[in-house]
Structure formats: C-alpha cells, structure tokens
Amino acid sequence: MLFVAYWKNIQPKQSSFVFPCCTRCVNNTSFFRLFFKTRPSSVKSLSLLAVGTGWNRRSLLKTITCLAAFPVFRIFPVQSANNEEIVLPDGVRFWLVKKGIGKAHPAVGDLVGIRFRAKYGEYVFDDIMKSEQPYYLRIGSHNVIQGIEEVLPMLNVGDVAHVIVPGEAAFGSKGRKASPGKRAIPPNATIEYDLELSELPGKEDFTPQVLDSP
C-alpha cells in the first residue's frame, strides 16, 4: 500500500499545519514527503524509512498509525495559492472561486457550518448559498457526500470552492431517489457544487468575510 503525505506552504501567515489525528505540528514552510510502498516488516526497514526525515522509529510508527486511521486523508494533494485546480486521488476536483480571510481549517470530527449549491448538469437540486443560517455537520459523520467531506478540511473559513464530484464519490451506483419537488439523480452521476466553508465553531472568533479573488 502506498501512503503519501505532503505539507506545503499555503498561507504564509499560518504558522503550522496540524495533522488531523496527531499532535505533531509541521511548519508550513517545509515540503515533506513520506512514502511507504510496503508495510515495514522489521526494525531495520523502519530505520531506513526514517533516514532523511529526522524522525526516530517511534515517531515514524505513530505517523503510520495516524495515516492508517484516516483513509480519506491518506493522500494530501499539494494545494496552490493561485486558485489552480486540485485533483484528489478519487477524481474529485476543486478550485477556489473566492478566498476568505479566515486562517482556521477543519479536521475530522470538527463541527462546521457550510453553504452550498448542488447541480446535476443544469439541474440545481439543492441551493442554500443565500441562506441566513448555514448547514451544520460534523466532518466524518457522512451527512454529506464523500467528495464534500474530502474537500472541507482543505479549505479555510470563508473560502468558496467550485467542486466537481464524480459518481463514486457522490451518490454512487444507487443514485438519489426522487422526492417531493425534486427529480431523481441517476446512478454514477457527476455532481457540481459551489461550496462555502462559512463557520468553524470554536476555532474562529469572528464572522468571516469573503474577498473576491484578484
């Protein structure tokens, strides 16, 4: 199994990025890669994997455990500060439409408030972008489709992203059944979202403003 972890400078004013499931902080000015092509089977192999990382075997083992515990976050794509498209391993694609001024970003288990507009082709089936109150959920609770849960930890408060979610990370092979006033979504349909990370209770002490991208 291949595990890849990337940390790269995204916000110059943000001092550190905290891995969602551990307390070790990695300075954002570093660009760190860790590859595991096979599961280490000996102390010697762990020592070889630790070469060049500055980590001892104990730290390396803790990191392997963290990566294995959160399969959605095994691979961190390199984010761009220039609103370039980012492609996740399962084909989910997104880019920033508007950049917020918030510095905090969520992790698995955090409560977040979001606004979104969802459409299949030209058919808009959910739209709360202009709602006074955001929709609250806890990341990892599966209250939204997989593709959205993958993107949220990569946004800062106030960010608005355009997200394209392939069928497997959306409604899957079952699609979405029709409901009063809403048409059915066919199996394996690609869904597009405008997604705003509106609130991150407990991590932001101000109401975020959204700035237009230059």
C-alpha positions as CSV (number, residue, x, y, z in Angstrom):
1,M,0.0,0.0,0.0
2,L,1.2,3.5,-0.9
3,F,0.9,6.3,1.6
4,V,1.8,9.8,0.6
5,A,1.8,12.8,2.9
6,Y,2.5,16.3,1.6
7,W,2.9,19.5,3.6
8,K,3.5,22.7,1.7
9,N,3.3,26.4,2.4
10,I,-0.2,27.6,1.6
11,Q,-0.8,30.5,4.0
12,P,2.4,32.4,4.8
13,K,0.8,33.9,8.0
14,Q,-0.3,30.5,9.2
15,S,2.4,29.1,11.5
16,S,1.7,25.4,11.4
17,F,-0.5,22.6,10.0
18,V,-1.7,20.1,12.4
19,F,-2.2,16.6,11.1
20,P,-5.9,15.7,11.9
21,C,-5.1,12.8,14.2
22,C,-1.9,13.6,15.9
23,T,-0.3,16.4,17.9
24,R,2.9,16.7,15.9
25,C,3.0,20.0,14.0
26,V,4.8,20.5,10.8
27,N,6.0,24.0,9.8
28,N,4.2,25.2,6.7
29,T,7.4,26.4,5.1
30,S,8.6,22.8,4.7
31,F,7.7,20.4,1.9
32,F,7.8,16.9,3.4
33,R,7.2,13.7,1.6
34,L,6.8,10.3,3.2
35,F,6.4,7.1,1.0
36,F,5.6,3.6,2.2
37,K,5.4,1.2,-0.8
38,T,5.1,-1.8,1.5
39,R,4.4,-2.3,5.2
40,P,7.7,-2.2,7.1
41,S,8.4,-5.6,8.5
42,S,11.5,-5.0,10.6
43,V,13.2,-2.5,12.8
44,K,15.9,-2.2,10.1
45,S,13.4,-1.3,7.5
46,L,11.9,1.4,9.8
47,S,15.3,2.8,10.3
48,L,15.9,3.0,6.6
49,L,12.5,4.7,6.1
50,A,13.4,7.3,8.8
51,V,16.6,8.3,7.0
52,G,16.4,12.0,6.0
53,T,13.2,12.7,7.9
54,G,14.8,13.5,11.3
55,W,12.3,11.2,12.9
56,N,13.1,8.3,15.2
57,R,11.4,4.9,14.8
58,R,8.8,5.7,17.5
59,S,7.7,8.9,15.7
60,L,7.6,7.1,12.4
61,L,5.4,4.3,13.9
62,K,3.0,6.9,15.3
63,T,2.7,8.6,11.9
64,I,2.0,5.3,10.2
65,T,-0.8,4.6,12.7
66,C,-2.3,8.0,12.1
67,L,-2.3,7.6,8.4
68,A,-3.9,4.2,8.6
69,A,-6.7,5.5,10.9
70,F,-8.0,8.1,8.4
71,P,-8.2,6.5,4.9
72,V,-9.8,9.6,3.4
73,F,-6.7,11.7,4.3
74,R,-4.0,9.2,3.4
75,I,-3.1,11.4,0.4
76,F,-2.7,15.1,0.7
77,P,-2.6,16.9,-2.6
78,V,-0.3,19.9,-2.9
79,Q,-2.5,23.0,-2.7
80,S,-1.9,26.0,-4.8
81,A,-2.1,29.6,-3.7
82,N,-3.1,30.6,-7.3
83,N,-6.6,29.1,-7.4
84,E,-5.4,26.3,-9.6
85,E,-7.4,23.1,-9.9
86,I,-6.6,20.5,-7.3
87,V,-7.4,16.8,-8.2
88,L,-7.8,14.3,-5.4
89,P,-6.9,10.6,-5.7
90,D,-10.6,9.5,-6.3
91,G,-11.1,12.1,-9.1
92,V,-12.8,14.8,-7.0
93,R,-11.6,18.2,-8.4
94,F,-11.9,21.7,-7.0
95,W,-10.5,25.2,-7.1
96,L,-11.1,28.4,-5.1
97,V,-13.7,30.8,-6.5
98,K,-13.4,33.3,-3.6
99,K,-10.8,33.5,-0.9
100,G,-11.9,34.1,2.7
101,I,-9.8,35.9,5.3
102,G,-10.1,33.1,7.9
103,K,-7.0,31.2,8.9
104,A,-8.5,28.2,10.5
105,H,-9.3,25.0,8.7
106,P,-11.2,22.0,10.0
107,A,-10.2,18.4,10.7
108,V,-12.0,15.1,11.0
109,G,-14.5,15.4,13.9
110,D,-14.9,19.2,13.8
111,L,-18.3,20.9,13.6
112,V,-18.5,23.1,10.5
113,G,-21.2,25.4,9.0
114,I,-21.4,25.3,5.2
115,R,-23.4,26.8,2.4
116,F,-23.6,25.1,-1.0
117,R,-25.3,24.9,-4.3
118,A,-25.5,21.5,-5.9
119,K,-26.4,20.7,-9.5
120,Y,-26.5,17.7,-11.9
121,G,-25.9,19.1,-15.4
122,E,-28.0,22.2,-15.5
123,Y,-30.5,21.0,-12.9
124,V,-30.0,22.7,-9.5
125,F,-31.4,20.3,-6.8
126,D,-30.0,21.9,-3.6
127,D,-29.2,25.6,-3.0
128,I,-28.6,27.2,0.3
129,M,-25.9,29.6,-0.8
130,K,-28.0,32.6,0.2
131,S,-29.5,31.1,3.3
132,E,-29.2,33.1,6.5
133,Q,-28.2,30.1,8.5
134,P,-25.5,27.6,7.2
135,Y,-26.0,23.9,7.3
136,Y,-24.1,22.4,10.2
137,L,-22.4,19.0,10.2
138,R,-19.5,17.2,11.8
139,I,-16.8,16.1,9.4
140,G,-16.7,12.3,9.2
141,S,-20.4,11.9,10.1
142,H,-21.3,11.1,6.5
143,N,-24.1,13.6,6.5
144,V,-22.9,14.9,3.1
145,I,-21.4,13.0,0.1
146,Q,-17.9,11.7,0.3
147,G,-16.4,14.3,-2.1
148,I,-17.5,17.2,0.0
149,E,-16.1,15.7,3.2
150,E,-12.8,15.3,1.4
151,V,-12.6,18.9,0.3
152,L,-13.7,20.6,3.6
153,P,-10.5,20.0,5.6
154,M,-8.6,21.6,2.7
155,L,-10.5,24.9,3.0
156,N,-10.1,27.9,5.3
157,V,-13.0,29.7,6.9
158,G,-14.6,32.0,4.3
159,D,-13.3,30.1,1.3
160,V,-15.7,29.3,-1.6
161,A,-14.7,26.5,-3.9
162,H,-16.2,25.0,-7.0
163,V,-16.2,21.2,-6.6
164,I,-16.7,18.6,-9.3
165,V,-17.5,15.2,-7.7
166,P,-17.5,12.0,-9.8
167,G,-20.3,9.5,-9.3
168,E,-18.4,7.1,-7.0
169,A,-17.7,10.0,-4.5
170,A,-21.2,11.4,-4.9
171,F,-24.4,9.3,-4.9
172,G,-22.7,6.2,-6.2
173,S,-24.3,3.3,-8.1
174,K,-27.7,3.8,-6.3
175,G,-28.1,7.5,-7.4
176,R,-30.6,9.6,-5.5
177,K,-34.3,8.9,-5.4
178,A,-36.9,11.5,-6.4
179,S,-38.5,13.4,-3.6
180,P,-41.3,15.9,-3.5
181,G,-40.3,18.8,-5.8
182,K,-37.0,17.2,-6.7
183,R,-36.1,14.9,-9.6
184,A,-34.1,11.7,-9.2
185,I,-30.3,11.8,-9.7
186,P,-29.2,8.8,-11.9
187,P,-26.6,6.3,-10.7
188,N,-22.9,7.4,-11.0
189,A,-23.8,10.9,-11.9
190,T,-21.2,13.6,-11.7
191,I,-22.3,16.4,-9.4
192,E,-21.0,20.0,-9.2
193,Y,-21.0,22.1,-6.1
194,D,-20.3,25.7,-5.1
195,L,-19.2,25.2,-1.5
196,E,-18.5,27.8,1.1
197,L,-16.9,26.9,4.5
198,S,-19.0,29.5,6.4
199,E,-18.2,28.7,10.0
200,L,-15.9,26.7,12.2
201,P,-17.3,27.0,15.7
202,G,-14.6,27.1,18.4
203,K,-11.8,27.8,16.1
204,E,-12.8,31.2,14.7
205,D,-13.7,34.1,17.0
206,F,-15.0,36.4,14.2
207,T,-17.6,36.3,11.4
208,P,-15.5,35.6,8.3
209,Q,-15.6,37.9,5.3
210,V,-15.1,36.7,1.8
211,L,-12.9,38.6,-0.6
212,D,-13.1,38.4,-4.4
213,S,-10.1,36.7,-5.9
214,P,-7.9,39.0,-8.0
